[in-house]
Amino acid sequence: DFAGIFACVPSSGACDTAAEWVRMTRIRVEKNDTRVTNGSGVFTLDFDNRLRALAAFLQLPDAAGLTAANKRIANILRKAGEQPSPRVDPGLLTDAEERKLATEIEALRQDVERLVTARRYEEALARLASLRGPVDAFFESVLVMAEDVRLRANRLALLAALQRLFLHIANLSRLPG
């Protein structure tokens, strides 16, 4: 589903290609924005800049690992069957690697959001690429689905926070490979 790659695009599940999605959606272009109306609202899209940023990101050495991590995160969150909390409780971060990842996510969050608001997607993805090491270390040392319900919920919240940063630009878990 083409629209699934870009989280800002509502996905009906009915479109398998960009051409089908465009045919099924009324588009009007104003300056650099594409405003899409699909019956449930108007969404501002910036496909060209997002696609260029995604293409540049995929050339980075850390892209494959972060794409795989995003797929893993999406699978974990889906299989957990519960909506993660929007907040991570720092008091429940018991492992050094999860504390490091939480610190890195929080350090990047405002900067990435600012870059996305400015439509500087390539810079935002480049900043997010710096998370490769902490993400890998987290998955190597932390059991996300811990028996302790509070720890598990907090770890799911941490993964959801990471996923949200990427979803500002693109849903990497939907990329092939």
SVG drawing of the C-alpha trace seen along z (x, -y; Angstrom):
<svg xmlns="http://www.w3.org/2000/svg" viewBox="-16 -29 44 42">
<polyline fill="none" stroke="black" stroke-width="0.4" points="0.0,0.0 1.8,-3.1 0.0,-5.4 1.2,-3.3 4.8,-4.5 3.8,-8.0 1.9,-8.0 0.3,-11.3 -1.6,-9.7 -4.9,-8.0 -4.8,-4.5 -7.9,-2.8 -6.1,0.4 -7.7,0.2 -4.7,-1.2 -1.6,0.8 0.3,-1.7 0.8,-5.5 -1.1,-5.8 -4.1,-4.0 -4.1,-6.2 -3.8,-9.4 -6.6,-8.3 -8.8,-7.6 -8.0,-11.0 -8.8,-14.5 -5.6,-16.5 -5.0,-20.2 -1.5,-21.8 -0.8,-25.1 2.9,-26.2 4.9,-23.3 2.1,-21.7 -0.2,-19.0 -3.6,-19.2 -5.4,-15.9 -9.1,-15.5 -10.3,-11.9 -13.8,-12.6 -12.6,-12.5 -10.5,-15.7 -7.8,-17.6 -4.2,-16.6 -1.1,-18.6 1.5,-16.3 5.0,-17.0 5.7,-13.9 8.6,-15.2 10.6,-16.4 9.8,-13.3 10.8,-11.0 14.0,-12.8 14.8,-12.6 13.9,-9.0 16.1,-8.2 19.0,-10.1 18.4,-8.3 18.4,-4.9 21.9,-5.6 23.2,-6.0 25.2,-3.1 22.7,-3.0 19.6,-3.0 19.2,0.8 19.6,1.4 17.1,-1.3 14.6,-0.1 14.8,3.4 14.5,2.0 11.4,0.0 9.9,3.3 10.7,5.0 9.2,2.2 6.0,2.2 5.7,6.0 6.3,5.8 3.7,3.0 1.2,4.8 1.6,8.1 1.5,6.5 -2.2,5.9 -2.3,2.9 -2.0,-0.8 1.3,-2.0 1.3,-4.9 2.2,-8.2 4.7,-8.8 7.8,-6.8 8.3,-6.6 12.0,-7.3 11.7,-5.6 10.9,-2.3 13.9,-2.3 16.0,0.4 18.5,1.3 21.4,-1.0 20.6,-0.5 17.0,-1.4 18.0,-4.5 20.4,-5.5 17.9,-5.0 15.3,-7.0 17.8,-9.8 18.7,-9.9 15.1,-9.9 14.2,-12.8 17.4,-14.7 16.3,-14.3 12.6,-14.7 12.3,-18.5 15.0,-18.9 13.4,-16.4 9.9,-17.9 11.4,-21.4 13.1,-20.0 9.9,-18.3 7.8,-21.4 10.4,-23.3 10.1,-20.4 13.7,-19.6 13.1,-15.9 16.5,-14.9 18.2,-16.6 15.6,-15.0 16.3,-11.5 20.0,-12.1 19.6,-13.0 17.5,-9.9 20.2,-7.8 22.3,-8.6 20.0,-6.3 21.3,-3.2 23.8,-2.3 21.4,-2.9 18.6,-1.0 20.8,2.0 22.2,2.0 18.6,1.8 17.5,4.8 20.6,6.8 20.3,6.3 16.6,5.5 13.7,8.0 10.8,5.8 8.1,8.3 9.2,8.6 7.0,10.5 6.7,7.4 3.6,5.7 4.8,2.2 8.3,2.7 6.8,4.2 4.3,1.3 7.1,-1.2 9.3,0.5 6.4,0.5 5.9,-3.2 9.6,-3.8 9.4,-1.9 6.3,-3.8 8.1,-7.1 10.9,-6.0 8.4,-5.0 6.5,-8.3 9.8,-10.2 10.2,-8.3 6.4,-8.5 6.7,-12.3 8.5,-11.6 7.8,-8.1 6.8,-4.7 10.0,-2.8 8.4,0.5 6.4,0.5 9.5,0.4 10.3,3.6 13.2,5.8"/>
</svg>
